[in-house]
Amino acid sequence: MMDHSNAHRFSVAPMMAVTDRYFRYLFRQLSRRSKLYTEMYVDKTLLHQQDNLHNFLSHRAAEGPLAVQLGGNDPDTLAEAAEMCEQWAFSEINLNCGCPSSKVSDRCFGARLMLDPERVREITYGMIRKVTRTPVTVKCRIGVDDKDSYDELTTFVRAVKAAGIDHVVVHARKCLLKGLSTSANRTIPPLRYDVVHRLAQEFPELEIVLNGGIDSLGAVNEHITGTGEWGEYGGGVAGVMVGRAAYFDPWTFRHTDSAVFGSSDPGFTRREIMERCVDRFTEMMQEGRREGPECNRTRHLCLGTVTKPLGYLSSGARGSRTFRQELSRAVQAQSKIDPDTDDFRDAVDRAMALLPEGVLDEPVGDTPECAFGSQVRDD
Ligand SMILES: Cc1cc2nc3c(=O)[nH]c(=O)nc-3n(C[C@H](O)[C@H](O)[C@H](O)COP(=O)(O)O)c2cc1C
């Protein structure tokens, strides 16, 4: 049985159209211990798609620790959706209070919820009461629009704490609901790590996880151990969540298990990971076709969906662009595939042939010393 303790130390952020089952499987070949998040699912979508939940929520125990993220603003429907998710055995249910997308914030959920801490207290209280075995957590920003003072942030954090939340992921940037696009809201407002470290110091009873702009294991460990330069708040945070860097350069995180958790790394080469992905993705597509409802039976047959997560496994390495271009060319030539044929495997084989053997078979390399001093051990 995999040890899920301390999984909060390193997590991969929920990302729409990225952290689907395919990407998560790929990342699992690099780290068994990290906590992974699903994409955000809107509560009402899940409630209206009861006959199609396999497509959203299905996963194997080996995919864990896996948290599901919910979006919404209605205490009743969120509690109902949380109860439903609990039946699918996620290790955590997370409420999105950080998404600035106008599609989301016009409906008053995502980051807009931070403007109404009382409502979030009510929502999270209702979710916690409905689920008995699964921790409920919150992901938020450090502020929204002009409500960006430290006091306003702590009012929000106190409200969710009063509801019984003890784990808060904080994206270390405020967001602007008007005037900045969703992607600009991930780059333009400055990162304020000091604010998140202060929160961790002043709320030691909470697990405060820092998110935003982290792109190396060295940085992850600096934040956890509190050895970086974060102003006067040096105690460290409970964990770090990484988003874009894990997607655009997953190989960088191949030593997560040893460096952050003190256990052994899976140790697969890129070639082994790609081969495992081709096998498992094919199975997933076949399962999706069997178990999904009639109207959705083609959903998992899009070649782009299954090649997308593989595209960045060789980021930064020689041949990486040509490899990605070949995958895109294959998708343009044939967007739909039949999972009972070798179409997907052939497309990946053709692209892999363009990567140098030194890249495909590069050893994972030495296990770095764990920043926490634990011995590397096999789980
Ligand atoms: C493509 C994309 C989709 C995202 N979707 C979500 C989402 O569904 N829920 C959420 O809470 N945050 C979402 N985010 C924000 C990330 O979870 C994360 O907070 C943000 O990217 C900052 O972390 P990073 O700098 O490590 O990428 C998304 C980010 C990206 C790039």
The ligand as an SDF file (V2000), in Angstrom:
LIG
                    3D

 31 33  0  0  0  0  0  0  0  0999 V2000
   -4.1820   25.7380  -18.4820 C   0  0  0  0  0  0  0  0  0  0  0  0
   -4.4720   26.0440  -17.0520 C   0  0  0  0  0  0  0  0  0  0  0  0
   -5.6840   25.6590  -16.5060 C   0  0  0  0  0  0  0  0  0  0  0  0
   -5.9650   25.9230  -15.1580 C   0  0  0  0  0  0  0  0  0  0  0  0
   -7.1240   25.4510  -14.6140 N   0  0  0  0  0  0  0  0  0  0  0  0
   -7.3480   25.5940  -13.2720 C   0  0  0  0  0  0  0  0  0  0  0  0
   -8.4440   24.9670  -12.6340 C   0  0  0  0  0  0  0  0  0  0  0  0
   -9.2390   24.2500  -13.2490 O   0  0  0  0  0  0  0  0  0  0  0  0
   -8.6090   25.1710  -11.2870 N   0  0  0  0  0  0  0  0  0  0  0  0
   -7.7320   25.9350  -10.5650 C   0  0  0  0  0  0  0  0  0  0  0  0
   -7.8970   26.0800   -9.3450 O   0  0  0  0  0  0  0  0  0  0  0  0
   -6.6720   26.5280  -11.1530 N   0  0  0  0  0  0  0  0  0  0  0  0
   -6.4510   26.3480  -12.4660 C   0  0  0  0  0  0  0  0  0  0  0  0
   -5.3290   26.8740  -13.0370 N   0  0  0  0  0  0  0  0  0  0  0  0
   -4.3780   27.6130  -12.1900 C   0  0  0  0  0  0  0  0  0  0  0  0
   -3.3220   26.6410  -11.6410 C   0  0  0  0  0  0  0  0  0  0  0  0
   -3.9200   25.6740  -10.8060 O   0  0  0  0  0  0  0  0  0  0  0  0
   -2.2520   27.3920  -10.8370 C   0  0  0  0  0  0  0  0  0  0  0  0
   -2.8670   27.9950   -9.7340 O   0  0  0  0  0  0  0  0  0  0  0  0
   -1.5520   28.4730  -11.6710 C   0  0  0  0  0  0  0  0  0  0  0  0
   -1.1920   27.9920  -12.9490 O   0  0  0  0  0  0  0  0  0  0  0  0
   -0.3030   28.9920  -10.9420 C   0  0  0  0  0  0  0  0  0  0  0  0
    0.6290   27.9530  -10.7560 O   0  0  0  0  0  0  0  0  0  0  0  0
    1.9400   27.8080  -11.7270 P   0  0  0  0  0  0  0  0  0  0  0  0
    2.5930   29.1490  -11.7650 O   0  0  0  0  0  0  0  0  0  0  0  0
    2.7760   26.7640  -11.0590 O   0  0  0  0  0  0  0  0  0  0  0  0
    1.4260   27.4050  -13.0700 O   0  0  0  0  0  0  0  0  0  0  0  0
   -5.0380   26.6290  -14.3620 C   0  0  0  0  0  0  0  0  0  0  0  0
   -3.8240   27.0190  -14.9310 C   0  0  0  0  0  0  0  0  0  0  0  0
   -3.5330   26.7160  -16.2660 C   0  0  0  0  0  0  0  0  0  0  0  0
   -2.1940   27.1340  -16.8290 C   0  0  0  0  0  0  0  0  0  0  0  0
  1  2  1  0
  2  3  1  0
  2 30  2  0
  3  4  2  0
  4  5  1  0
  4 28  1  0
  5  6  2  0
  6  7  1  0
  6 13  1  0
  7  8  2  0
  7  9  1  0
  9 10  1  0
 10 11  2  0
 10 12  1  0
 12 13  2  0
 13 14  1  0
 14 15  1  0
 14 28  1  0
 15 16  1  0
 16 17  1  0
 16 18  1  0
 18 19  1  0
 18 20  1  0
 20 21  1  0
 20 22  1  0
 22 23  1  0
 23 24  1  0
 24 25  2  0
 24 26  1  0
 24 27  1  0
 28 29  2  0
 29 30  1  0
 30 31  1  0
M  END
$$$$
